Amino acid sequence: EAQVTQNPRYLITVTGKKLTVTCSQNMNHEYMSWYRQDPGLGLRQIYYSMNVEVTDKGDVPEGYKVSRKEKRNFPLILESPSPNQTSLYFCASSLFWRSYNEQFFGPGTRLTVL
Amino acid sequence: DQQVKQNSPSLSVQEGRISILNCDYTNSMFDYFLWYKKYPAEGPTFLISISSIKDKNEDGRFTVFLNKSAKHLSLHIVPSQPGDSAVYFCAASGTLDSGGGADGLTFGKGTHLIIQP
C-alpha cells in the first residue's frame, strides 16, 4: 500500500530535550516536505527536499533541522524543543516538486512541548 | 502577509444541498490552485486542482471555479453528503520566484464544512 508513515504519532516532551520525528514513504518519491498545522494559521511549510542530499528552508524553519540521506526517509529534528513548537506536524511526499495533485500526506504527529 | 485567504472558518450546509467554499489570493504569480480535504486525526488528501489557464475543472460532485481577474476561486460540492464533513484547505502554487511558499505552495487557514442531516 502506498503510504507516508510518521513516528511517533503523539509525543509529549520537555523544553530542551532533543527529539526526532521520522517520516518514511514507499512510493519512490523524490520530493518530501514537512508542515506544521496550528489553529488559525493553517499549514505552514518547515523544510522541503527535492531529492537525496538536497534540502531547503520553508516558511518557518527556525528551530528545526532535517536530513535526506536516503530517498525514502526525511526525519525532522528538534535539537532544543521549545513550547512554541507545540503543534501538529505533517510529512508529505510527491513524485516531483509541483506534482501536488499526487502529494501524499502522513497521518500527523501531535507534539506537545512542556 | 497572508497570500491565500479562506475567510470562512466554518460553513454549515444541509445534506443534499450545494456547498460553496471560497478562497481568495493576492499573488498574481500563482499559476496552479488546489483543494485538500482533511478529516480529524488524518493527513490532508488531495481533492481537486485547477491550472490558471482554465476557469473550471470538474470531478464528479466537485467543481472548482477560478476567476483570475478577481483572484478568487471556489469549490462547489453538489450534492453535499455527510462524508463531506471535513476541513478544506485551499492552496496555491507558483514558481520559486513567485513569492509564494518557499517551494511555491501556500495554504489558506482552512474552512470547516459541516453537513447537517
Interface residues (C-beta under 8 A of the other chain):
Chain A: V4 S33 Y35 G40 L41 G42 L43 R44 Q45 Y48 D56 K57 G58 D59 F90 A92 W97 R98 Y100 N101 E102 Q103 F104 F105 G106 P107 G108
Chain B: Q6 Y32 L34 A41 E42 G43 P44 T45 F46 S49 F89 A91 S93 G101 A102 D103 G104 L105 F107 G108 K109 G110
